[in-house]
């Protein structure tokens, strides 16, 4: 017998000539939270997809409780007690919570779907593991954090003893992250085992027992978390020392590039999400917007970029009123946009990475001439940016959906930054990126500032906001609660303002 619930031995996975996993070994003990750490494109998700039955190894073997098994489908994986909570949720938004949880594993009574019994079982599971959900609520009406709890309940409903969490905190607020950590602790107390795929070193150190580091498709080392510092783990992951604080000189702001006055923008239901908001962003500065998700950040950026209609107020870019302009016209004012949802707004996933990188400039020379695309130049341009921005994958002709989330994000950043915009609008710039890529992206944003560009950054990561911003605008309920500087504030004060509270010291409102 073995104390390991899972043993992945000498696992190799090839896609043509590309080796995604190269003789990787991973051993997970019963009742532990085992972190899987690695850079974007290191092969973590590929390895876990083999455990989940979505892929099969080219060579190597998998053993469950000491017995070698063949996992050739998700249903086989489920039957072996393995459940995966994917980074991008696998939910049907029009269905209820209960309908999503039982989908593919329906409870029936005399051949009729028995939702009542299923809902009762779901409620019992949610109470047992501290996963508060309403079985009758539609998925499209619940928060991102609640959707993740639904995904976890899906695996538990199918009897999973080993749960795989793939970048589970990428879209969560700080309070939701704390809730998830507590849920994980409750799960292992009940005898479950967890594999946690993440780039976030503080989360690994907060919740994991051991960590296996993968670098460029190879397993480097497995260590006890208690004996490793964040610096140790970062160096193991990227193969060099990493700075957690970005060096920057004081900003030298010049003329106003973006000016927002008394802006009102409705959300999808016709209710104001941005309420009489005013804000200026100057050339040569980074303004960070800090706030809890759902307080008008998305609608604000969509209004600036022409993706959402403005109800009232004004937006001017370089002195030009843009509230009636199309997205193309605003882009032509030399505005770059890195959207918060790379799949919905940043990429056309079935198209090649080269085509995606050309999306903003395909209609201009040298990428096209007289309306005819020059694919050689498009592909060469993509190769150049992939190298410059360290976008890892087989090659530029692979569909964007074939790249890891972090590499998809770096491709979007490459496309927008390489256009040399005067105004760069950035939402969640490092979501899903590893520490090495985060370090690089933050340096690029500061470099844009130092070139005299105006940069507006929206991020739920307060460490990121404090690191890159010259001024921080705190948004709550569609209003700017105050504007502070990183030198004179901290996460606690920002948290109070984000929740609609008031800090004792004076806060600027300009």
N, C-alpha and C positions, 0 to 999 in steps of 0.2 A: 504494500500500500504506500501511497505518497501523500504528503500534506498539501501538495499542489492540486488545486481544482482544475487548473488549465496549464498545459505545457505545450508551447509552440517550439518545435525543435528544428533548427537549421532551415527555417522557412525562406524559400526564394520565390519571388514572383517577377516574371518577365513579361513585358509587352513588346513583342518584336525584339529588337536589339536593346531596348531600354530596360535596365534592371531597377525595379522599384524597391524590392526587398532582396537583400543579399545575405543569405544564411543567418537570419535573425533568430535569436533565442529569447523566449519570454516565459517566465514561470510566475503564476499568480497563486498565492496561498488562500485558503478558506478564511473568510471573515476579515480580509484586508482591503484597503483602498490602495490600489497600485497605479501610480501615475505613469503615463507614457509621454515622454517629453522629447521634442525634436523640432527642428526648423520647419518652415513651410516647404512641402515637397520632400521631406525626409523619408516618407513612406509609412507614417503612423496610421492614417485612415485606410490605406491599402491593406496593411496587416490586419486591422480590425474587421475590414470587409470580408476577409477570408474566414475569420472567426464567426461572422454573422451569416455566412453562406452566400454572400453576394459575389464573391470571387473564389476560385480554387487555386491552391499553391501550384507553382511549376514544379517544385520539389520540396522535400521536407515533410514533417508529419505533425499532427495535432493529437494530443492525448487529453481526455477528460477523466479526472480521478484515476490516472494511471493507465487507462485503456485507450489505445489508438483508435481514432474514429475518422470517418470520411464525411466532411461537411460540404455537401454539394448543392444546398438550397437553403433559403431562409427558414422554411418549415422544418428542415432537419436540425438547423441551429436551435430553433425554438424548442423542438422536442428534446434537445439535450440540455435545456435549462439556460440558454443564452439569449439575452435580449439586448438590443442596441437602441440607444436614444441618439438619433442622428442630429448633426449640427443644424441642418435645415429640416424643420419638422415635417413629418410625413402624415399630415392631417387633411381631411376633407372639410373645408371651412363651412360649407353649407350644412354639414351634419352636426348633430348634438355631440356633447362629450361622450355620452354612453355609446352612441352609434359608432363613433370613431374607435373607442376602446375595444368593442366586440367585433369590429370589422374583420372578416376572415376567420373568426372564431365564434360565430354567433350561437347564442343560447336559443333553443327552440322548444316549444311545447306542443305536441301533436302536429308537428310540421309548421307551426306558426312562430314567428319571432317573439321571444319572451323578453321584452325590454324591461318589464317590471322586476323580474328576478335578476337580470344583469345589472340593473341600476342599484338594486339592494346589495349585490356582491361588490360593486364598484365603491359604494358608500362605505362598506365595511373595510375594504382595502385602504381607502383614502384616510379613514380614521386611524387605522392601525399604524400607518407609516407617516402620518402627519402631512398628507397631500390633499389640502383643501381644494375641492372642485365641486361644481354643481353638475350632476350627470345630465340634467335636462337643458343646460345652457348650450347655445350654438357656439361652435369654436370661433366663428368670425366675430363674436361679441365679447370674447374674454381676452385678458391681457396676455402678453408674450410669456410671462412667468407662469400663468395658469396653463397655457398651451404646453409648456414643458412638463408640468405636472401630469398632464393628460398622457404625454408620451411615456413617462415613467410608469404610470398606471397601466398602459397598454402592455408593457413587458411583464409587470407583476401579475396581471390578469391571466397571462399565458404561462405562469408558473416559473418565471426566470429566477435562477439562483445566482447567476453571474450577469451583472449589468454593465454595459459599455456606454460611457458618456463621451460623446465626441464634441469637444469644444462647447461644453454646456453653458458657459457663462457669457458667450460672445454677444448675446443680445439682451442680457439681463441688467437691471438697475442694481446699484450697490446693495439695497435692502433685499432684493430677490436673490442675489448671490449668497448672502448670509443665510437666507431661508433654505437654499439648495444645499449648502454645506451641512446644515442641520439635518436635512432629509437624508443625505448620504450617511451621516453618522448613525441615524436611526436604522437605516437599511442594514448596515454591517452589524449592529447590535442584534438584529433579528436573524443573523447568520448568513446574510447575503455577502457576495464578494463584488468588488467594483473595479473596473479599469477606467481610469480617468485620463482622456486625451486632452491636454491643455498646453498653452504656451505660457501661462501665467504662474510665475514662480511663487508669488505670495500665496496663491491658492493651493499649490502643491504642498507648501510648507505648513499651511493651516490645517489641511485635512488628510493628506496621504501618509501611508506608513512607509512604503518603498517607492522608488522611482527607477524606471529603466529608460536610459537615454539612447535615442537613435540619431545617428548623423549620416546623412547622404545614403540612406538605405541600409546601414549596418548598425547592429546593436553594439553600443560602446561600453556601457557599464550599467549594473544594477546596484543601487546603494540605498541604505536606510536614510530616510528624509531627516530624521533627528540629527544625524551627524554631518549634514551637508548645508553649506550656506548658499544663499541666492547666487553669489558670485561663482561658487564652485559649479553649481548646476548650469549656469549660463555658459561658462567656459567649456564644460563638457558638451553642451548642445551645439555651440557654433565653432568650437575649436580655437577660440581666442578669448581674451578678456573683453568684457562688455561694460560700457558706461551706462549707469541708470539715470544720470543727470546730464542733460544736453548743454554743452558750453555755448554761451552766446554773449555778445556784447550788448550794451544798452541800445534800445531802439532809437532811431532818428526819424520820427514821423514827419511827413511833409503834408502835401495837399490832400484834401478829402477825396477819396475815389468812390466810395459807396456811402450814400446818405439816405437814411430811411426816416420818414417823418409821419407820425400819427397813423401808422399802418394798421389796418384791420383786414384780416384774412379769415375766411370761414373754413372749417373742416368739412369732411364729406357729408355730414348730416345737416349742413347749413348753419351750424352754431359757430360763433366767433372763436377761433383758436389763438389768433394773434390780435391783441387788443390795444389799439392806440400806441403801438410800439415805435420808439424813435432810437436810432443808433447811427453813429458815424464810424467808418473805418478808413484810416488814412494810408497813403503810400508809405511803405517802410515800417509797418507795424503788423503784429498778429493780435487780433481780438478774438478771445475765446468765449464761447457761450456755454455756461455751465447750467445744468438743470436736470430735473428728473424727467425721464421719457414721458412724452405726452403733454408737455406744457407749451406746445406751439413751435418747437424747434423745426420740425419737419415742414410744417406749413410755411414758416418764414423762409426757409431755403427754397422751397418750391415756388414761392411768390417772386423771389429775387431772380430766379432762373427762368421765369415764364411758364412754369409747369402748373401753376395754380392761379386762378383769377384773384385780383385784388378787389376787395369790397370798397375800401376807401383809403385815403392817405397817398403818399408818394414814395417812389423809389427812384433815385437818380444814380447813374453810374457815369463817372467822368463828366458830370454836368448834364447828362441827357436823361430825360424822363423815360423809364422803361416799362411802366405798368401796363401799357397797351401793346408792347412789343411781343413778337413770337420768340420762342426759345432760340431759334437760329439767329435772329437779329441780335439778341442779347449775347449769344456766343461770339458773334462777329464784332462785338465791342471789345473783344479780347478778354473774355471771361472764361475761366476754367472752373469745372464743377466735378468734384469727387463725391458721388451720391452715397447716402447711408446704406442703401440696399444694392449691393453690387449685382445681384442676379436680376432684380426687377428693373433697375434703372441704369446700371452701369455697363451691362454686357448683353449681347445676343448669344446665348449659350451654344446653339448649334453651329454658329459661324466659327471660322478659324480664329485663333488668337490674332493673327496678322490682320484679318478683316476688322476685328474689334478695335485694334490699335489705330486703324485708319478711319474709324467712324466719324471723327470730327473734321477730318481734312481730305477725305476721299475724293471730293468734288473739285479739289484744287490741284494745280501743278505742284510738284512733279508726279503725284500719285495718279492723276488722270489728265488726259489731254483731249479737248473737244468732246467731253462727255464719255470717253472710253477709258476704263480703268487699266492701269499699267500694273499687272499683278507682280511682275518682277520687282518693281520699285516698292510696292506695298510690302512684299515679303522681306526685301532687304532692309526696309525701314523698321519692320518689326524685329528682325534679328538684332539690329543695332540697339534698339531700346531694351530688348530682353537682356542683352549683355550689360548695358549701362545700369539698368535697374534691378539686376540679379533676379529676373523672372525665370524660375526653373521649371523644366518640363521637357518632353521629348523634342519638340521643335515648334516653330511658329505656325505650322500647317495643321496642328492638332486642334480640334474644336475647343472653345473656351471651357466647356463643361468638363473637359478632361484634365484640367489643371486644379491643383488644390486651392482652397479658398484664399489663402494668403497670397499665392501667386496670381490669382485673378485680381486681387486688390492691387498688387504691385503693378500689374499691367494697366489698370485704370489710371493709377497715379502717374505712370510713365507717359500715357497718352495725354493727360491734362497738363502736366508740368512741362513737358517738352514743347508745348505750344507757346511757352513764355508769356502767360497771361498777365495782364495788369492787375486783375482782381481774381483771386483764387478762393473759391468757396469749397470748404472741406467738411464733410460729415463723417464722423467715426473713422478717421483716417487709418487707424491701426487695428481696427476690429479684426480678430482672427490672425494677427501677425505674431511671429515669434520675437524674442527680445532683440535679436540681431537686426531683423527687419524694422522693428520699432525704432531702434537707435538710428537707422539709416533714414527712415521717413521723416522723423522729427528734425534731423539735420537738414534734409531737403527743404522742409517748410521754413526753417530759419534762414536757409540760404536764399530762398525766394524773397523773404522779408529784407534781407541784406542787399538784394539787388534792387530794392525800392518798390517791391510789389506790395499790394494790400492783400492781407490774408484774413479770412474769417473762418474760424474752426469751431465746429460743434462736436462735442465729445462727452460721453457719459463717464469717461475715465478722469477723475479729478486730478490724479497724478499727472496725466497728460496735459490737461488744461493749465495746471500750475507750472509745468515744465516749459511749454512752448509759448505761452501767452505773454504779451506786454501789458494788456488790459484784459480783465475778465468781466463780462456782462452776465449777471445771474438772471435767468428767466424763470418766472413762476406764474402759472395761470395766464400765459400770453402777455405778461407785462415784464419789463426789465425792472427787477427789484433794486438793483444797484450795480455800480461799476467799481471794481476794486483792482488792485495790482497784486501780482504774486508775492511781492516783497512785503506787503502789509496785511496779508490774510493767510488763512490755512484751511485745511479740509473741514474742520469743525465749523468755522464761520460760514464757509460756502454752503455746508449742509443746512445750517439754520436759514440762510437766505433762500436756498432752493426749496425749502419746505414752507416758505411764506412768512418766516419769522423775522425778527429784527435783532440786529447786533447792537451792542451798547455804543461802540464808537461810530463816528460819522462815516457814512458811505456815500460816495459820489453818485449822482443821478444824471450825469451828462455824458 
